[in-house]
Amino acid sequence: MANNYTDHEELRFELNHPLMKRIVELKERGFSEKDTCDYAPLDFDDAMDNYDRVLDITGELAGTVIADNAEGVDLEGPHHVGDRVNYASGTAANLDAMVKAGLNGMTMPRRYGGLNFPITPYTMCAELVAASDAGFGNIWSLQDCIETLYEFGNDDQHARFIPRICKGETMSMDLTEPDAGSDLQSVMLKATYDEAEDCWRLNGVKRFITNGDADLHLVLARSEEGTTDGRGLSMFIYDKRDGGVNVRRIENKLGIHGSPTCELVYKNAKAELCGSRRMGLIKYVMALMNGARLGIAAQSVGISQACYNEALAYATDRQQFGKPIVQFPAVADMLATMKAKLDAGRALLYQTARCVDIYKCLDDIARERKLTPEERAEQKLYAKMADSLTPLAKGMNSEYCNQNAYDGLQVHGGSGFMLDYPIQRYYRDARITSIYEGTTQLQVVAAIRYVTNGAYLQLMREYEQQAVADDLKPLQQRAKAMADKFEEAVAHVKEAADQSLLDLCARHLVEMAAETIMLHLLQYNATQRPDLFSKSVRVYANLAEADVAKHHTFVMQLTPDSVQHYM
């Protein structure tokens, strides 16, 4: 029986990273709930065993129920009935299975009915689900919107809304509008305070809303009359039980068919403020989007894994010229490259998740007591690392996902173009990953300051000091040479002091940084588990070294005067 978790030992390896000791220590607060909650862990080993067992359950559900329903869901899709959405029958069955397994509100405190899981094992669950059905993953994983409500909502909102999500109700984040896609500061959905009813009223239209007929919505709306920028926006909570929001239509999409992407009409809808006024975009949406970007990185890795699985199985089975096509170097090269990108991207994803875990745990503790100076320094360090790595994790994994889907279909040849094989669904589903929750270009915008302020270079230099296996030391030296090229390219652009040149070179510089960092992460993994990663680290070293050299050549040949040729 297929199990998306136990079938891939790489996931258990990432789960057992040494940083998990600190994460569990912070998350469980000395295991203080072991005497009051029968499913709270007794100690570190018990906590890790809990994570492992839940991942096993999730992996089995994903590999059986969700995988079995995936084709039917893709063909049927959701239905627009009146002003509402009805899920595909397979989607409804998937949700029922996940609720019965207790896989909702995973990261929420136990006092609200959650599992009190760290972000890292929850992110793994998101990967496992996406590997079988990325569209369903969008519906199920939007439960992580509750993280933002937990972080910025008040105690009354916590008590009313969080238990509902833990019991299986769904969420959405309503940000985008017809004239405000990536440019969220242009959002114009109007929020007006109703003094008679002591509530807010929302009026306007939202577009491209994933799972738009959800039970609870986090809504970005303009609360300050006369404003036109991000400082006039606030975050609101809309409860479907109160009515006032209709689904105008479900978008007809290339992929992720099971996930209803909706256009919503708000007609005097009752809502309540989440957090403080005017902070909706400046603070709350940024937190919401960072969580969503980590989720899309996990979705991308899940799709990449599915593409690799299908391509390897097909290449092993397909005979041409008297032997399996996996034995042809051209095909073997594609498969090895797919696996290397998968392993490198996954290493970056979970390094990012662990950084998020540590700083979020310390943030949570800070709501209860004053942090020690050492804890404040730790919180600052990991918050900065999480902020710098998140755009790399989302940007690179979504690009690798698209590349692996392309190569996976290519391995299938003409059969891949037929609807008989699941690779065509993965190919269609993959395309959105580099677009939604911030395009790859916007991830570059988020990452470039860490290029220019030296944060990525500092991280590379720190990784150069880590102990690696003797047979990997030549790769470590190659990674150092890649960092040298990156440093030279950054200096070249900074010395020009030209914004247009920086903008043109930005993606090249960010990819140089990401590939060098991922090579170091893979070296660590290969040192710990050569049986899992020794092939991938060598393949990835060749790939990344060539890419860095290409980007270096491009950047070093550009001057401010040459920018005009690209504009």
C-alpha positions in Angstrom: 0.0 0.0 0.0 1.4 3.4 -1.0 2.5 5.7 1.7 3.9 9.1 0.6 5.9 9.4 3.9 7.4 6.0 4.5 8.1 5.4 0.8 10.7 8.3 0.9 13.3 8.0 3.7 14.5 11.6 2.9 11.5 13.0 4.8 12.2 11.1 8.0 15.8 12.3 7.6 14.7 16.0 7.5 12.4 15.4 10.4 15.2 14.2 12.6 17.5 17.2 12.0 19.4 18.3 15.2 17.5 21.6 15.3 14.3 19.7 16.1 15.6 19.3 19.7 15.5 23.1 20.2 12.2 23.4 18.3 10.4 20.8 20.5 11.9 22.3 23.6 10.4 25.7 22.7 7.1 24.4 21.4 6.4 22.2 24.4 7.5 24.6 27.1 9.0 21.9 29.3 6.3 19.4 28.4 4.0 21.2 30.8 0.8 19.8 29.3 1.7 16.1 29.8 -0.4 16.0 33.0 -3.5 17.8 31.7 -3.8 16.5 28.1 -3.7 12.8 27.3 -2.2 13.3 23.9 0.5 15.8 24.9 4.1 14.2 24.7 6.0 13.2 27.8 9.4 14.1 26.5 11.4 14.9 23.3 11.4 11.3 22.1 7.6 11.0 22.6 7.1 14.3 20.7 9.2 13.1 17.8 7.3 9.8 17.8 4.0 11.7 17.7 5.2 13.6 14.6 6.4 10.5 12.9 3.1 8.7 13.5 1.0 11.6 12.3 3.2 11.8 9.2 2.7 8.1 8.7 -1.1 8.5 8.8 -1.0 11.5 6.5 1.3 9.7 4.1 -1.0 6.7 4.0 -4.1 8.8 3.4 -2.3 10.8 0.7 -0.9 7.6 -1.0 -4.3 5.8 -0.9 -7.5 7.9 -0.5 -6.3 11.2 -2.0 -4.3 9.5 -4.7 -7.2 7.3 -5.7 -9.6 10.3 -5.9 -7.2 12.6 -7.7 -8.1 11.7 -11.3 -11.8 11.9 -10.6 -11.4 15.2 -8.9 -9.4 16.6 -11.8 -12.1 15.6 -14.3 -15.1 16.6 -12.2 -13.8 19.8 -10.4 -16.0 21.9 -8.1 -19.5 23.0 -9.1 -20.9 26.5 -9.0 -24.5 26.1 -7.7 -26.4 29.3 -7.2 -24.0 31.6 -5.3 -22.1 28.7 -3.6 -19.5 26.1 -4.3 -19.9 22.4 -4.1 -16.7 20.4 -4.0 -16.1 17.5 -6.3 -17.2 14.3 -4.7 -13.6 13.1 -4.3 -12.6 16.3 -2.6 -15.5 16.0 -0.1 -14.3 12.4 0.6 -10.7 13.6 1.1 -11.8 16.3 3.5 -13.9 13.8 5.5 -10.9 11.4 5.7 -8.6 14.2 6.9 -11.1 15.4 9.6 -11.7 11.9 10.9 -7.9 11.4 11.1 -7.6 14.6 13.2 -5.4 16.4 10.7 -6.8 19.9 11.1 -5.6 22.8 13.2 -2.3 20.9 13.4 -0.1 23.8 14.6 -2.7 25.3 17.0 -2.4 24.9 20.8 -4.1 21.9 22.4 -6.4 24.1 24.4 -8.2 24.9 21.2 -8.3 21.3 20.0 -5.1 21.5 17.9 -2.1 19.2 17.9 0.5 21.9 18.8 2.7 20.8 16.0 5.7 22.8 14.9 5.7 24.2 11.4 8.2 21.7 10.1 6.2 18.5 10.4 3.1 20.3 9.3 4.9 21.5 6.2 5.9 17.9 5.6 2.2 16.9 5.7 1.5 19.6 3.1 4.2 18.1 0.9 2.7 14.6 1.3 -0.8 15.8 0.3 0.4 17.8 -2.6 2.3 14.8 -4.0 -1.0 13.1 -4.6 -3.3 16.1 -5.4 -2.0 19.6 -5.4 -5.5 21.0 -5.8 -6.8 19.3 -2.7 -3.6 20.4 -0.9 -4.7 24.0 -1.5 -8.0 23.4 0.3 -6.5 21.5 3.2 -3.4 23.5 3.8 -5.2 26.8 3.9 -5.9 25.9 7.5 -2.5 27.6 8.1 -4.3 31.0 7.7 -5.3 30.3 11.3 -1.6 31.0 12.2 -2.2 34.7 11.3 -5.4 34.9 13.3 -3.7 33.3 16.2 -0.8 35.7 16.0 -2.7 38.9 15.6 -6.3 38.2 16.8 -7.5 38.8 20.3 -8.4 36.2 23.0 -12.1 36.2 22.1 -11.4 35.6 18.4 -9.1 32.8 19.4 -11.8 31.1 21.5 -14.5 31.5 18.8 -12.6 30.7 15.6 -9.6 28.4 16.3 -11.6 25.4 17.6 -13.7 25.5 14.5 -10.7 25.1 12.2 -9.3 22.4 14.5 -12.6 20.5 14.0 -12.3 20.7 10.2 -13.8 23.9 8.9 -12.0 25.6 6.0 -10.3 28.9 5.5 -9.4 31.3 2.7 -7.3 34.5 2.4 -9.1 37.1 0.3 -6.5 39.5 -1.0 -6.5 39.8 -4.8 -8.9 42.0 -6.7 -9.5 42.6 -10.5 -7.2 45.6 -10.4 -5.0 44.5 -7.5 -3.0 41.4 -8.1 0.6 41.6 -7.1 0.1 45.3 -6.3 -1.9 44.7 -3.1 -1.6 48.3 -2.0 -4.2 49.1 -4.7 -6.9 47.0 -2.9 -10.1 48.9 -2.9 -12.6 46.5 -1.2 -14.3 48.9 1.1 -14.6 48.4 4.9 -17.1 50.7 6.7 -17.7 50.7 10.4 -21.4 50.1 11.3 -21.9 51.9 14.6 -25.5 50.7 15.1 -24.5 47.0 14.8 -21.0 47.5 16.3 -19.3 45.7 13.3 -17.6 46.4 10.0 -19.3 46.1 6.6 -17.4 45.0 3.5 -18.4 45.9 0.0 -16.6 45.1 -3.3 -15.1 42.3 -5.3 -12.3 39.8 -4.8 -10.9 37.7 -7.6 -8.7 34.6 -7.9 -9.6 33.6 -4.3 -8.5 30.0 -3.6 -11.2 28.0 -1.8 -13.3 31.2 -2.0 -16.4 29.7 -0.4 -14.6 28.7 2.8 -16.1 28.9 6.3 -13.7 31.6 7.6 -12.0 34.3 5.5 -9.1 36.6 6.3 -9.9 39.7 4.1 -7.7 42.6 3.2 -9.9 45.7 2.8 -9.6 49.5 2.8 -10.7 50.9 6.1 -9.4 54.4 5.9 -11.5 56.8 3.8 -9.6 58.8 1.2 -6.5 56.6 1.2 -5.0 54.9 -1.9 -2.0 53.1 -0.6 -1.1 50.3 1.8 -1.4 52.4 4.9 -5.2 52.6 4.5 -5.7 48.8 4.6 -6.7 46.6 7.5 -7.3 42.9 8.0 -10.8 41.5 8.7 -12.3 38.2 9.7 -15.4 37.2 7.7 -17.6 34.3 8.9 -19.6 32.6 6.2 -22.4 31.9 8.7 -23.1 35.7 8.7 -23.8 35.8 4.9 -23.2 38.7 2.6 -20.6 37.1 0.3 -21.6 35.4 -2.9 -19.5 33.4 -5.4 -20.0 35.0 -8.7 -18.1 32.3 -10.6 -15.4 29.6 -10.4 -12.5 30.2 -12.7 -11.8 27.7 -15.5 -8.1 26.8 -14.9 -5.3 25.0 -16.6 -4.6 22.9 -13.5 -5.3 22.3 -9.8 -8.9 21.6 -10.9 -10.0 20.4 -7.5 -9.3 23.7 -5.9 -12.1 26.2 -6.5 -10.7 29.6 -7.5 -13.5 32.1 -7.0 -14.6 35.6 -7.8 -16.4 36.9 -4.7 -18.9 39.7 -4.4 -19.1 41.3 -0.9 -22.5 43.0 -0.3 -22.6 44.7 3.0 -21.0 41.6 4.6 -20.5 41.7 8.3 -16.9 41.4 9.5 -14.7 42.1 12.4 -11.3 43.7 12.6 -8.3 41.4 13.1 -5.5 43.2 14.9 -5.1 47.0 14.5 -6.3 49.3 11.8 -4.0 50.3 9.0 -1.7 47.3 9.6 -3.4 44.9 7.2 -0.8 45.0 4.4 2.1 46.4 6.2 2.2 43.7 8.9 -0.5 41.1 8.7 -0.5 40.2 5.0 3.3 40.0 5.0 3.0 37.4 7.8 0.2 35.6 6.0 2.1 35.6 2.7 5.3 34.2 4.2 3.3 31.3 5.6 1.6 30.8 2.2 4.9 30.9 0.4 6.4 28.2 2.6 3.3 26.2 1.8 3.7 26.6 -1.9 7.3 25.6 -1.6 6.1 22.4 0.1 3.5 21.9 -2.6 6.2 22.4 -5.3 8.4 19.7 -3.6 5.4 17.4 -3.4 4.7 17.8 -7.1 8.4 17.4 -7.9 8.5 14.1 -6.0 5.4 12.9 -7.9 6.9 13.8 -11.2 10.2 12.0 -10.4 8.3 8.9 -9.2 6.2 8.7 -12.4 9.2 9.4 -14.7 11.4 6.8 -12.9 8.6 4.1 -13.0 7.9 4.8 -16.6 11.6 4.7 -17.6 12.2 1.5 -15.8 9.2 -0.2 -17.4 9.4 1.2 -20.9 11.4 -0.9 -23.4 13.0 0.5 -26.5 15.8 -1.0 -28.7 15.7 -4.1 -26.5 16.3 -2.5 -23.1 14.6 -0.2 -20.5 15.0 3.5 -21.5 16.3 4.2 -18.0 19.6 2.6 -19.2 20.0 5.3 -21.9 22.4 8.1 -20.7 20.1 10.8 -22.0 17.2 9.6 -19.9 19.4 8.8 -16.9 20.7 12.3 -17.0 17.2 13.7 -16.9 16.2 11.5 -14.0 19.4 12.2 -12.0 18.9 15.9 -12.5 15.3 15.7 -11.4 16.3 13.9 -8.2 19.1 16.3 -7.5 16.8 19.3 -7.8 14.2 17.6 -5.7 16.7 16.8 -2.9 18.3 20.3 -3.0 15.0 22.0 -3.0 13.7 19.9 -0.1 16.8 20.6 1.9 16.2 24.4 1.5 12.5 24.0 2.3 13.0 22.3 5.6 16.0 24.5 6.6 13.6 27.4 6.1 10.8 25.7 8.1 13.1 25.0 11.0 14.1 28.7 11.1 10.4 29.7 11.0 9.7 27.3 13.9 12.3 28.7 16.2 11.5 32.4 15.8 7.7 31.8 15.9 8.0 29.7 19.1 10.0 32.5 20.7 7.4 35.1 19.5 4.7 33.0 21.2 6.7 32.8 24.4 7.2 36.6 24.3 3.4 37.0 24.6 3.5 35.4 28.0 6.8 36.6 29.5 9.8 38.7 28.7 12.5 37.0 26.7 16.0 36.7 28.0 18.7 38.5 26.2 19.9 35.2 24.8 16.4 34.4 23.6 16.0 37.8 22.0 19.2 37.3 20.1 18.1 33.8 19.0 14.7 35.2 17.9 16.3 37.9 15.9 18.8 35.5 14.2 16.2 33.0 13.1 13.6 35.6 12.1 16.2 37.1 9.8 17.2 33.7 8.4 13.6 32.7 7.9 12.9 36.0 6.1 15.9 35.6 3.8 15.4 31.9 3.0 11.6 32.0 2.4 11.7 33.7 -1.0 14.5 31.4 -2.0 12.5 28.3 -0.9 9.4 29.4 -2.7 11.1 30.8 -5.8 13.6 28.0 -6.4 11.3 25.1 -5.6 8.5 26.4 -7.8 10.9 26.8 -10.7 12.4 23.3 -10.0 8.8 21.9 -9.8 8.1 23.3 -13.3 11.4 22.0 -14.7 10.8 18.5 -13.1 7.3 18.4 -14.5 8.7 19.3 -18.0 11.4 16.6 -17.8 9.0 14.1 -16.3 6.7 14.5 -19.2 9.6 14.3 -21.7 10.7 11.0 -20.2 7.3 9.7 -21.1 7.6 10.8 -24.7 4.4 10.8 -26.6 2.6 8.9 -23.9 3.1 11.9 -21.6 1.0 14.0 -23.9 -1.9 11.7 -23.5 -4.4 12.0 -20.7 -3.9 8.4 -19.7 -0.9 9.1 -17.6 -0.9 11.2 -14.4 2.3 13.1 -15.5 0.1 15.4 -17.6 -1.9 16.4 -14.5 1.3 17.1 -12.6 2.6 19.1 -15.5 -0.6 21.3 -15.5 -0.7 21.6 -11.7 3.0 22.6 -11.5 2.6 25.7 -13.7 0.8 27.8 -11.1 3.4 27.3 -8.4 5.7 29.9 -9.8 2.8 32.4 -10.1 0.6 32.4 -7.1 1.4 33.7 -3.6 4.0 35.9 -5.3 5.6 35.2 -8.7 9.2 34.1 -8.9 9.9 37.7 -9.9 8.4 39.0 -6.7 10.4 36.4 -4.7 13.5 38.0 -6.3 12.3 41.4 -5.1 12.0 40.0 -1.6 15.4 38.3 -1.7 17.6 41.0 -3.4 18.2 43.0 -0.2 19.8 40.0 1.3 22.1 39.9 -1.7 23.1 43.5 -1.4 23.4 43.6 2.4 25.8 40.6 2.4 23.5 38.2 4.4 23.6 35.4 1.8 27.3 35.7 1.4 27.8 35.5 5.2 25.7 32.4 5.3 27.7 30.8 2.5 31.0 31.6 4.4 29.5 30.0 7.5 28.5 26.9 5.7 32.1 26.7 4.2 33.3 26.0 7.8 30.9 23.0 8.4 32.4 19.6 8.7 31.8 17.3 5.7 32.9 13.8 4.7 36.4 13.6 3.3 35.1 12.5 -0.1 32.9 15.7 -0.2 35.7 18.1 0.6 36.4 18.8 -3.1 32.7 19.7 -3.5 33.1 22.1 -0.6 35.9 23.8 -2.3 33.9 24.1 -5.5 31.1 25.6 -3.5 33.6 28.1 -2.1 34.6 29.1 -5.6 30.9 29.6 -6.5 30.6 31.9 -3.5 33.7 33.8 -4.8 32.0 34.3 -8.2 28.8 35.5 -6.4 30.8 38.0 -4.3 32.5 39.3 -7.4 29.3 39.7 -9.3 27.6 41.5 -6.4 30.5 43.9 -6.1 30.4 44.6 -9.8 26.7 45.6 -9.6 27.1 47.6 -6.4 30.0 49.5 -7.7 28.0 50.6 -10.7 25.5 52.2 -8.3 22.7 52.0 -10.9 19.2 50.8 -9.9 18.3 49.6 -13.4 21.4 47.4 -13.6 20.6 46.0 -10.2 17.1 45.2 -11.2 18.2 43.5 -14.4 20.8 41.4 -12.6 18.7 40.7 -9.5 17.3 37.3 -10.6 20.8 36.1 -11.7 22.3 37.1 -8.3 19.5 35.6 -6.3 19.8 32.3 -8.2 23.6 32.2 -7.6 23.0 32.6 -3.9 20.2 30.0 -3.8 22.2 27.4 -5.7 25.3 27.8 -3.6 23.3 27.6 -0.3 21.5 24.5 -1.5 24.7 22.8 -2.5 26.0 23.4 1.1 22.8 22.0 2.5 23.1 18.9 0.3 26.7 18.4 1.4 25.5 18.3 5.0 22.8 15.8 4.1 25.2 13.6 2.1 27.7 13.7 5.0 25.0 12.4 7.4 23.3 10.0 5.0 25.5 9.1 2.0 23.2 6.3 1.1 20.4 8.8 0.4 22.2 11.8 -0.9 25.7 11.0 -2.3 24.5 10.8 -5.9 22.3 13.9 -5.8 25.0 16.1 -4.2 27.4 15.3 -7.0 24.9 15.8 -9.8 23.7 19.0 -8.1 27.3 20.3 -7.8 27.8 20.0 -11.5 24.4 21.6 -12.2 24.8 24.5 -9.7 28.4 25.2 -10.7 27.5 25.5 -14.3 24.5 27.8 -13.5 26.6 30.0 -11.3 29.2 30.4 -14.0 26.5 31.3 -16.5 25.0 33.9 -14.2 28.4 35.3 -13.4 29.3 35.7 -17.0 26.0 37.5 -17.7 26.3 39.9 -14.8 30.0 40.7 -15.3 29.4 41.7 -19.0 26.7 44.2 -18.2 27.1 47.9 -17.5 24.6 50.6 -16.9 24.8 51.6 -20.6 24.0 48.1 -21.7 20.7 48.0 -19.8 19.0 49.9 -22.6 19.2 46.8 -24.8 16.8 44.9 -22.5 14.3 47.7 -22.0 
